[in-house]
Amino acid sequence: MGFMTHTNKNGVRAGAAVVASAVAVAATVWGVATLVEPGGAGAASRQNVSRPNGTDNSGHGRAGAPGQQPQGIPEDIAHASESGGNTVNITIDDGPDPHWTPRILDVLREHDVKATFCMVGPRAKAHPDLVKKVVADGHRLCDHTMDHDTTMDKKPVDYQERQILDAKRLIEEAAGNGAKVEYYRAPGGAFTPDSRRIAAANGMRPLGWNVDTKDFQKPGTAAIVEAVKREMGNGPTVLFHDGGGNRAQTVDALDQVLAWLRDQGRPTGFPVRTAPDTP
């Protein structure tokens, strides 16, 4: 995730093995968040495990008793599209960023595509104009926590709650006009039963992904596009990034991917929120 690492492919497919690689990293600080530029899978930040679709690490915190979800928001991790069929969900993580988010928005606008933006709370607070532009263009908002801590699944429940709800508040304050955060994506897929319960109880569907473009590693535009084509059979939710570093490759790759999806006759839409999720 740019300076923020995805350390597993939570929710990609049942029984998919996740292999961590130890990589040298360089740290930088965004607001209150300490973020790490990955050269690989981010093995230094958390332990990777193979987990079935829709499950999470549950060794810490309470047992994740079901909460009272407004609007019937389920606690399980969403992957499917609310439009069904062969619809693809484009998701954008780690922003907003003053340089790259506007360029991502331009590409989406050119292709008449709507996406889900998973934002880090302090970044949203720092760039409310960008949050407002995202909403004005018809995209949806997703909570990506305060500090992008990929070890959240090893932290106390009250810490998880602060990370999730403080970020939700900052994003919604930045958006204004009653805009709501509709999803929650755990950093690096570090979901827990408690974090999913907290999110659902506050109107946010836990959101996974199926296609990890690895664009945060900057492997080249062609490699990012090829990853989408290769992994699309895993499911409809594709992961890109607008924050965490130079996203020139992402911008170019997104343009090519959206053109390819159009040629394939595959529409784009939003992840499911309230309907049963069938990956």
C-alpha positions in Angstrom: 0.0 0.0 0.0 2.5 2.5 -1.0 4.3 3.4 2.2 1.7 1.1 3.8 2.0 -2.6 3.2 -0.6 -5.3 2.4 0.8 -8.3 4.1 -1.7 -10.9 3.0 -4.4 -11.5 0.5 -7.2 -11.8 3.0 -10.4 -12.9 1.2 -8.8 -13.6 -2.2 -9.8 -17.3 -2.3 -10.3 -20.2 0.1 -7.1 -21.8 1.3 -4.8 -19.5 -0.7 -1.4 -19.6 0.9 0.2 -16.2 1.7 3.9 -16.1 1.5 5.8 -13.3 3.4 9.2 -12.1 2.3 11.5 -10.2 4.5 12.3 -6.9 2.8 14.4 -3.8 3.6 12.1 -0.9 4.2 12.4 2.9 4.7 10.1 4.7 7.1 8.4 7.9 6.7 5.8 9.8 8.8 2.4 11.1 7.5 0.7 13.1 10.3 0.3 10.7 13.2 0.8 7.7 11.0 4.1 5.9 10.6 4.2 4.3 7.2 6.6 1.9 5.5 7.7 1.8 1.9 7.6 -1.9 1.0 9.8 -3.7 -1.4 7.8 -6.9 -1.0 5.1 -8.4 1.0 5.9 -6.6 4.3 7.0 -9.6 6.4 8.6 -7.3 8.9 5.2 -5.7 9.9 3.1 -8.8 10.7 2.8 -12.5 10.6 1.2 -13.9 7.4 -1.1 -16.8 7.6 -3.3 -18.7 5.1 -6.9 -17.9 5.9 -10.1 -19.0 4.2 -12.2 -16.5 2.3 -14.1 -14.2 4.7 -12.2 -15.2 7.9 -9.7 -13.3 10.0 -7.1 -13.6 12.7 -9.0 -14.1 16.0 -6.3 -14.8 18.6 -6.8 -11.4 20.3 -9.7 -9.5 21.8 -13.2 -10.6 22.5 -15.0 -13.4 20.8 -16.7 -11.1 18.3 -20.3 -11.4 19.4 -22.8 -10.1 16.8 -23.7 -6.5 17.2 -26.8 -4.6 16.2 -25.9 -3.6 12.7 -27.8 -0.5 11.3 -29.4 -1.2 7.9 -28.6 -4.9 8.3 -24.9 -4.5 7.6 -23.3 -8.0 7.8 -20.1 -8.6 9.7 -18.5 -10.9 7.2 -15.9 -9.6 4.7 -17.4 -8.5 1.4 -15.9 -9.4 -2.0 -18.8 -9.6 -4.4 -20.3 -6.7 -6.4 -23.7 -5.4 -5.4 -24.7 -5.5 -9.1 -23.8 -9.1 -9.4 -23.0 -10.7 -12.8 -19.5 -9.9 -14.1 -19.3 -6.5 -12.5 -15.9 -5.4 -11.2 -15.3 -3.3 -8.1 -12.4 -0.8 -8.3 -11.0 0.1 -4.9 -8.3 2.7 -4.2 -6.3 2.7 -0.9 -4.1 4.8 1.3 -5.1 8.4 0.2 -6.1 10.9 -0.3 -2.9 12.3 -1.8 -2.8 15.9 -3.2 -0.8 14.8 -6.3 -2.1 11.3 -7.2 -5.8 11.3 -6.1 -6.7 14.0 -8.6 -5.0 12.0 -11.4 -6.8 8.9 -10.3 -10.1 10.8 -10.3 -9.4 12.1 -13.9 -8.9 8.5 -15.2 -12.0 7.3 -13.5 -14.0 10.2 -14.9 -12.6 9.6 -18.4 -13.9 6.0 -18.3 -17.1 6.9 -16.5 -16.2 4.5 -13.7 -17.1 4.7 -10.0 -14.7 3.4 -7.4 -14.4 2.9 -3.6 -11.8 5.0 -1.9 -10.3 3.5 1.3 -8.9 6.5 3.2 -6.6 7.0 6.1 -8.1 9.3 8.7 -5.4 11.9 9.1 -4.9 12.0 5.3 -8.6 12.8 4.9 -8.4 15.5 7.6 -5.3 17.0 5.8 -7.1 17.1 2.4 -10.8 17.7 2.9 -11.0 19.2 -0.6 -10.0 15.9 -2.1 -12.5 13.9 0.0 -15.2 16.3 -1.2 -14.2 15.8 -4.8 -14.3 12.0 -4.4 -17.8 12.2 -3.1 -18.9 14.8 -5.7 -17.8 12.5 -8.4 -20.1 9.8 -7.1 -17.5 7.5 -5.6 -17.9 5.8 -2.2 -15.9 6.1 1.0 -14.2 3.4 3.0 -12.5 3.6 6.4 -8.8 2.5 6.3 -8.1 3.4 10.0 -6.0 6.1 11.5 -2.5 4.8 11.5 -2.6 2.0 8.9 -1.4 -0.5 11.5 -1.1 -3.9 9.8 -0.7 -5.5 13.3 -4.2 -4.4 14.4 -5.3 -8.0 14.7 -2.8 -8.4 17.5 -3.9 -5.3 19.4 -6.6 -4.8 22.1 -10.2 -4.3 21.1 -10.3 -0.7 22.4 -7.3 0.1 20.2 -9.0 -1.4 17.2 -12.2 0.6 18.0 -10.3 3.9 18.2 -8.5 3.2 15.0 -11.7 2.5 13.1 -14.1 5.0 14.6 -11.7 8.0 14.8 -10.9 7.5 11.1 -14.6 7.2 10.2 -15.2 10.5 12.0 -12.4 12.4 10.3 -13.3 11.1 6.9 -17.0 12.1 7.3 -16.1 15.5 8.7 -13.8 16.1 5.7 -16.5 14.9 3.3 -19.2 17.1 4.9 -22.8 17.4 3.7 -23.8 14.2 5.5 -21.7 11.9 3.4 -21.2 8.5 5.1 -18.3 6.0 5.1 -19.9 2.8 3.9 -17.0 0.3 4.2 -14.1 -0.7 6.4 -10.9 -2.2 5.1 -8.4 -3.5 7.6 -4.8 -2.5 6.9 -3.1 -5.5 5.3 -6.3 -7.5 5.7 -5.7 -7.6 9.5 -9.4 -8.2 10.2 -10.6 -9.6 13.5 -14.1 -10.7 14.7 -14.1 -7.6 16.9 -13.0 -5.1 14.1 -15.7 -6.6 11.8 -18.3 -6.3 14.5 -17.3 -2.7 15.3 -17.4 -1.7 11.6 -20.8 -3.3 11.0 -22.3 -1.9 14.1 -21.3 1.6 12.8 -22.7 1.1 9.3 -19.6 -0.1 7.5 -19.3 -3.4 5.7 -15.9 -5.1 6.1 -14.3 -5.0 2.6 -11.7 -7.4 1.3 -10.2 -7.8 -2.1 -9.6 -10.5 -4.7 -7.1 -9.0 -7.1 -3.9 -7.5 -5.5 -2.2 -5.5 -8.2 0.9 -5.1 -6.0 1.1 -1.6 -7.5 2.6 -0.3 -4.2 5.8 -2.2 -5.2 6.0 -0.2 -8.4 6.7 -3.3 -10.6 6.0 -1.4 -13.8 2.7 -0.5 -15.5 2.7 -3.7 -17.6 3.1 -5.9 -14.6 0.2 -4.2 -12.8 -2.1 -4.6 -15.8 -1.0 -8.2 -16.2 -1.7 -8.9 -12.5 -5.3 -7.8 -13.0 -5.8 -9.9 -16.1 -4.2 -12.9 -14.4 -6.0 -12.7 -11.1 -9.5 -11.6 -12.3 -10.7 -15.1 -12.0 -10.2 -14.9 -8.2 -13.1 -12.5 -7.8 -14.4 -9.0 -8.7 -12.7 -6.6 -6.2 -9.5 -5.1 -7.5 -7.0 -3.3 -5.2 -5.1 -0.1 -6.4 -3.5 2.7 -4.4 -3.5 6.5 -4.7 -1.4 7.1 -1.5 2.0 6.1 -0.1 4.4 7.2 -2.8 4.8 7.8 -6.5 1.7 6.3 -8.2 2.5 7.2 -11.8 2.5 3.5 -12.7 -0.9 3.0 -11.0 -2.4 5.9 -12.9 -1.2 4.5 -16.3 -2.2 0.9 -15.3 -5.7 1.9 -14.2 -6.3 3.7 -17.5 -5.3 0.5 -19.4 -7.2 -1.8 -17.0 -10.4 0.2 -17.4 -10.1 0.2 -21.2 -9.5 -3.6 -21.1 -12.6 -4.2 -18.9 -14.7 -2.2 -21.3 -13.4 -4.3 -24.2 -14.2 -7.4 -22.2 -17.8 -6.2 -21.7 -17.3 -6.0 -17.9 -19.1 -3.2 -16.1 -17.8 -1.6 -12.9 -19.7 -0.9 -9.7 -19.5 -1.0 -5.9 -18.9 -3.9 -3.4 -22.0 -5.4 -1.8 -23.0 -3.9 1.5 -26.2 -5.4 2.8 -27.0 -8.4 0.5 -25.6 -11.8 1.3 -22.0 -11.9 -0.1 -21.3 -14.8 -2.5 -17.7 -14.5 -3.7 
